[in-house]
């Protein structure tokens, strides 16, 4: 504990020098972020390009196109614009776990009214396979979930409620049927946990066809979960896969 406190004090002392010689930059356009914008990851111009996604559009783009739907509701923060693409890329591949917490906080502020509708809501991140998690060093969906819980403390985080029991190939480039087949049987409940009667919120970074979230919801419903919602940072607005 003392060592951690010492490192935190050292970091605070060095931060002004680091910002002077290596100023923080916008993760999309690379513009230097001045003053209070240092902790928001995007410059003002790029933030203005973010396009919030209406609830009805998330339903039309994802839920209404699933053959069998196990999710009762889906919350999606934004359209998958180039700016959001840059944020997600840095979160997944550039070792920026704090960015996930920030995105989760933004989602919590946007959907606070929706999330407060369900009592005793438990948050489950979509799990990574252990091999993939070792490569990335953290689960980006878990970081987003942590941001949700930090902003809305009444939510309960179940960091290991689900596990990925089968490694899958990337969903990128697969059509709708291939995505569904790719994740079928890939998830299971964590040992010793039963979701009977629970209200659950699945967290992912990007939802395209909804195959991953829907497969997780299927496993949870089969084990007795009462309601299963999904939440994601973004979705492509015109997915035709």
Protein Blocks (a to p, Z undefined) as FASTA:
>chain_A
ZZmmmmmmmmmmmmmmmmmmmccddfklopacehjlmmnopafklmmmpccddfklmmmm
mmmmpfbdcbfbdcdfbdcdfklmmmmmmmmmnopaklmmmmmmmmmmmmmmmmmmpghi
acddddddfklmmmnopafklmmmmmmmmmmmmbccdfklpccfbdcddfehpafklmmm
mmgopaccdehiacehiacddddfbdcklmmmmmmmmmmmmnopabdcdddfbdcfkbcZ
Z
